[in-house]
């Protein structure tokens, strides 16, 4: 399983640490990660993977709820779907 996680919100300490901990909680590996702060706005994109099959409905729900606690928007989707959406 390969997925894309995006995080967007106002910058504050602990976002990368918190999201990384949540990723580890589900046994996902971070294959690649990029984060940028523009003015006071934080963005992060991570490519994650797992040898185990994952329930995207559960992952999406858990990451969205966790994003609410950090006051950021977290989205996770299958890398195959992400690729299809942005492939011309």
N, C-alpha and C positions, 0 to 999 in steps of 0.2 A: 504494500500500500504506500502510495506517495501522495502527499497533500501540500497545499499552499495555505499558509496562515498569514493574514494581514492584520495589522494593528494600527489604528489611527486615533489621535486624540491630543489633548493639551499635554505638553511635556511636564514630567515630574519624575522624581527619583523612584526607582524600583520597578518601572514598567518591564524592562528587559528581564530582570531577575524573576519577577512574578510570572510572566508568560513562559519563560524557560522552565520554571518549576512545574507549571501546569502541563507543559509538553512532556516533561519527564514523568509526571504522575501517570500519564497514559502509555508510558513505555515507548514513546516516539523518539526517534533520533533526529537531531538537527543536522541536515546535510549541508545547508547553506543558509546564511542569514545576512540581512542588510538592514540598517536602521539609520535614519536621518532626522535631525531636528532642524526645522526651518522656522526661524523666529521663535515662537513658543509652541510650535506644532510638531508633534512626534509622529513619525511613520516607521513601520517595521514590516518587513516581508521575510518569511522563513519558508524554506522547503524542508519538509519533514518526511520521514519514512518509518515503516515498521514491517517486519517480516510477518507479523500477525495481521489477520483481517480485522478491520476496525469498523464500528458502527458510526457512520457519519452523522446520523441524526443525533445520537448521544454526544458525539464530539462537538457538533455545532451548538447544541444546547448548553453544554458545560462551558465552552469557551465564551459564548455570548454572556452567560450569567457571570462568569469570572471577569469579563470586560466591564460589566456594570460595577463591580466592586472597585475596579481601578479607574472608573470613569473614562474608559476608552471603548472604542468599537473593535471587537475581534471577530474576524470571519475565517472559517476554514472550509476548504472545498477540495475535492479530488483534483490532483494535478492534471489528469486526463481531461476533465471538464474545463479547467482553467485554460489549458492549452487549446482546446477546441474553440473556446470563446474568443481568444485573442490571436488565433492563427488566421492569416488572410489567405 
